Amino acid sequence: MLNVAKLREDFPVLKNNPKLAYLDNAASTLKPTCVIEAVDQYYRELGVNVHRGVYKLSYLATDAYEEARGKIADFIHASFEEIVFTRGASSALNLVAASYGMHTLQPGDEVITTELEHHSSCMPWIHVCKEKGATLKYVPLNKEGRITVEAFQSVLTDKTKVVAITYVSNVMGYITPIEEIISLAHKKGAIVIVDAAQAVPHMPVDVKKLDCDFLAFSGHKLCGPTGVGVLYGKTKLLEKMSPIEFGGDMADDVNPHSMTFKDAPYRFETGTPIIASAIGLGRAVEYVSAIGLEEIARYEFFLKQKALEGLKKIPNIEIYNETAETGIISFNIKGIHPHDAASVFDNNDVCIRAGHHCAQLIIKWLNTVGTVRASFYFYNTLEDVEKFVQSVKEAQEFFCSL
């Protein structure tokens, strides 16, 4: 079992807010001191641009930036040149749609996605399909709201060119049978883009084993800084893709009426890159790796199960994802709007999420206006779980008494 008390000492937010039960980890995680210090060190000791300066500080900054790329490549078992730094997972997923999708799809081609997707995963393809005359198809969800291999096969055809799919749903917490889906898609010649924003921070991910074509995740959900994300792409695909932004540091040769670009990943990192945040993310993956992703996954599931035990003792609670394999619980208190319930949690210093979670398709599938979501991470405690369950009780008692 993790030494949670010791780990909590690494997080200044928890020290500065000793009563806090932070259960909004699916939205963003807290930052350990080592990550904050890595960002601070860059600004204090280097603070200059990368790749361009012909002086020592620029060389050192470049080394730190590219070292971070290598750390992240190792973290997901990718090659160095397959890691593109972006502004976040949303930016990474949009990059693939705007470049690969807009340049390869033809009228009559088919794209497969699901109702479990975060908006950043499905919306780019809604747009691209409309622009290119392609057909967007959705995998039918089973009665639990899960993606199954059989349902995926029911919409997969010889016309399928792209599959855009979540690894772990940010609302339901279900793990997609991603390896089987990728294998089936490849047999049809389709490429697969994986939204792994809820997977990479919580479980081991090996892009080579998955054989996915693209995969995206964000730094701030992985104890890293905000404003940085990662796009993994197979080298052969990245080299075929055109950049969608043009400017400094991505150009190879520029003439009055023609231009060429650097090799991937640099052709996609236009202008001054996200230097400090990338360095911070490199430190974050070291930190999380040292804890152990398998241990993190087991502990989150343990906390989630304890929370479910408490919720089931409270009447009129509707739990939407009781069988989820991860540390996410989506539920409602019957008759109470999730935003109203959230106000009681806040009064008790319990941070949860309420609403549609930027995933309106699954919320509509659930036939509700939104859900209350609690999401656990390795620095949460059984005391956090107790405060959470008590807040549910208080919310129900308060609104039912009105």
N, C-alpha and C positions, 0 to 999 in steps of 0.2 A: 504494500500500500504506500502511496505517496506521503512524504512528510509535508503535509499541507501547511502546517503552522510555520515551518521554515520558509517554504516557498512564498507565503503571503508577505513575509518580511521584504521581499524583493520589489514590492509594488507600492510606490509612494501614495497612490490614490487611496489604498486601503489603510495606510498609516495615517493619512490626513483626514480620513472619514471612518473612524473606528466602528461606527454603528452600521455602516453600509453593507447591505446584501446585494451585490451586483449580479443580476441574473439576466442581463441583456447581451450575453456574449455572442449570440448569433448575429447581432448587429455590429458590435465592435468589442474588442477585448482591451483590457487594461495593459499598460506598458511597464515592463520591469526596469529597474534602475540601469541595468547594463545597456539596454537599448537607448534610453534617454541619454546616457553618457556617451554612447557611440556617436549619436547625432551631435551632441554638444562638442565632442572632441573635434569632429570635422570642422565645425564653425569656429572653434577657438584656435585650432592649430593649423588648419589648412585654409578653408573658406574660399578657395579659388575654383576656377572651371577645370574641366577634365579634357583630355585628348588634344588640346590645342596649344597650351602654353609650353614654351621651350625654356622652362625654368623648373627648379627643384620642387617647389610647392605643387605645381601642376602635375609633375610626374608622380608625386606621392598621392595626390588626390585621385589621379587616374588609377593608380595601383589599388587604392582602397575601394574605389567604385567597381573595378573589374574583379577584385577579390570577392566582393559581395555577389557578383553574378555567378562566380564559381561555386560559392557556398550554396546558393539557391539551386543551381544545377545538380549538385551532389544530393541535396535534400530530396529532390523528386526523381533522382536517377536519370537526369537528362544530360546532354552534352552542352558544353559551355556556349556554343554558338546558337543553341536552340532557345535561349532565354532572352526575352525582350522585356525591358522595363517599361511599364505604362503608368498612367495615373491611378489605376485601380483595376479590379476585375471587370467592371463595366466597360472601361476604356479598351481593355484587351479583347473582350467579346465583340465590341463594336468594330474594332480594327479588322478582325477576321471577316465580319459580314461586309464591311465597306470595301475591303480590298479583294479578298477571295470571292465572296458572294457576288458582288457587283460585276466582277470581271469574268466569271466562269458560268454563272447560271444562264440558261436560255429558256424561252417560252416553252412550257410543257414539262420542264424539269420539276422534280418534287423535293421538298424539304420537310423533314420530320422533326417535330418538337413535342412538348407535353404541357399539360395544364399545371404541372408542378413547378414550372420554371419561374425563377425570379425574372422580373421585367427585363433585366439586362441580358438575359439569355434568349428570350422569345421576341421581344420588340424589334431588335435589329433585323430579324428574319421576316417578321410581318412586313416591315418596310421594304426589304430587298425583294421579297416575292411580289409585292405590288408593283415595284418599279420594273422588274424583269419579266413579269408575266409567268412566274413559276407558281406552283401549287404548294400551299402550306398544309400539312396534314398533322393531326394530333394523335398520339398514342392513347387509346381508350384506357382509362384507369379502372382498376378493379374496385370492389365494393369498399375496400379500406382506403382507396385513394392512392394505390401503389402502381408503379410501372412494372409490368411483367414481361418476360421474354416473349411469351405467346402473344400478348397484345401488340408488342412491337412488331412481331412478324406479320401481324394482320394488316399493317399499313406499309410495310416495306415492299417495294417493287423494283423492277429493273429501271424505273425512271428516277429512283431516289438518288440524289446527288450529295445531299448534306443532311446530317443528323446533329441537331443542337439540343443537348440534354444535360440535365443536372446530375451530379454524382450523389449529393445529399440535399434533399429539399429543405429550404430554410423555414418552411411552415410546418411540415409534417415530420421532418427528421428521418425519413426513410432513406435507406441506402439503395441506390439503383443497381440492378444486376448489370453493371457497366461492361464488364469484360465480354460477356456473351453478346450483348448488343453491338459492341464494336466489331466483334468477329463476324456477326451476321451482316452488318452494314458493309464491311470491307468485301465480303463475297459478292456484293452487288456493285462494287466499285465506288461506294459513297465514302465521304470523309466524315469524321466524327469530331465535334467540338464539345468539350466537357467543361461545364461550369463547376469548378471544384472549390468555390469559395467557402463552402461549409464542410468540405472534406479534408483539405490539406492541413488545416490547423488541428484536426481532431483524430486523425488516423494516418497510418503509413500510406503513402501514395507513390507508386512506381510507374512512371509514364511509359517505360519500355515494356514492362509486363502488361500494362493495359493495352498498349499499342494504339493509343489515341493519336489523332492527328494534330489536334490543338487542345490545350488545357489552360484555364485561367483561374487565378486566385488573387486575393488582395492582401496587402500587408497588415492593415489595421485589424483584421480578424485573427491575426497570427502573432499577437503581441508586438507587432511592428508599428512603424509610424503611419499616419494617415497620408494620403496622396501618392501612394506607390502601390503598384500591382505588378503581376507577372503574367506574361503570355508565353507559354511553351508552345513551340511549333516544330514539327519535323523539318529538318534542314531543307529537304528537297521541295517542300511546300513553301517555306518562307522565301527561298530564293526565286520562286516563280511569282511571288506576290509583289504588287506595286505598292509603294508607300502611299499614304493618304494625306500626309502632311509634308511640306517641302520647305527647306531652309538650311540653316547652318548645321554643319557636322555630318549630315547624311549624304551629301553630294560627293560624287567621285570626280566628274568632269562636267563643267557647265559651259555651254556655248550659246550664242545669241538665239538659236532656234532648236537646240537639242540639249539633252542632259543625261548623265548616267549616275547610278547610285552605288554606294558602298554595299558590300555584302551584308546579309543578315548577321546579327540583329541590328546593326547600326543604321541601316536604311530606315528603320522604324522609330528611331530615337532622335527626332528632329529637335534642333535647338539645344539649349542648355538642359541636360537631363536632370532627373530627380536625384541628385547626387547624395545629399544628406539622408534622405529617406531610404534610398537603396542601401546605403551603408548600414543604417539602422535595421533594415529588414534582414540583411546578412547576419547581423548579431542576433536578431530574434530567432532565426532558424537554428542557430547554434544553441541558444538557450532552450528552446523547445525540444530539440533533439537530445540534449543532455538529460532532460526529464524522462523522455521516452514516449513516443506517440501511442504505443500499445497500452502503456500504463495510463496515459491520459484518457484514452477511449474507455478503458475498463472503469476508471474512477467516475467519469461523467455518467456512464450508464448506471453505476451504483447510486449516485445522487439522484438521478432521474427516477429510479425505481422507488427510492425512499420518499420522494415527493409524491409519486403516484399513490403510494400507500396512504399518505395523509389525505390526498384529494378524494380518494374513494370513500373516506369516512364522512365526507361532507355531502349533504343532500343537494340535489339540483345542480350538479356539476356535469357539464358535457365535455368529455375528453375526446378529441378528434384523432389522436395518434398514439393510443395506448401501447401498440406493439412496436413503436419505433425503436431502432437499434442504437440510436444516438442520444445525446443529452438535451433534446428539445421536447418540450411539452406545449402543445397548443390546446386551449380549452376555453370554455365560456361558463359563466355563472348564469344559469337560465333566467331570462327576464331582465338582465342587467347589461347595458351596453359596455363593451370592453373598455372604452375610454373612461366611462364612469368608474368602473372597477379599478382602473389604473391609478386613479386619484387616491384611493385608500392605500394602495401599495406605496405610493410616493410618500404619504404621510408617515409611513413606518420605515422609511429609508430602504425600501426594497425596490430595486430597479428592474422593471420588466418592460416588455413591449406590448402595445395594444394597437390593433388596426389591421390593415391588409398586408403589411410586411413587404411591400413592393412586389406582391405576387397575387394580383387580383384574380387571376384565372382559377387558382385552387380555392380561394375564398368563395368565389361564386359557385364553384363545384360543391363546396360544403354547404351552400345555401345559407350563408350568414353574412353579416355586415363586416365582420372582422373577428379576430380571436385575441385572447390574452396569451402571450407566449413567454415562457420561462426557458432560459437556455443556460446550461452549466458549463464551467471550465475547471481546470485543475486547481485553481485557487479558491474555489467555493468550498463551503463546509456544511456539516450537518446542521449547524446553527443557522446558516443561511436557509436551508431547507425548512427548518422549523418556523423561521420568521415568515417565509413565503406561505406556508400552509396556514399559519395564524392570520395572515393578511387576507387570504381567501375567505376565511371564516368571518372576519370583521367586515369585509366588503359585502358579503351576503347578508349579514345581520343588519348592517346599516341601511342598505337599500330596501330590504324587505320590511323594515320598520317604518318606512316613509308612507 
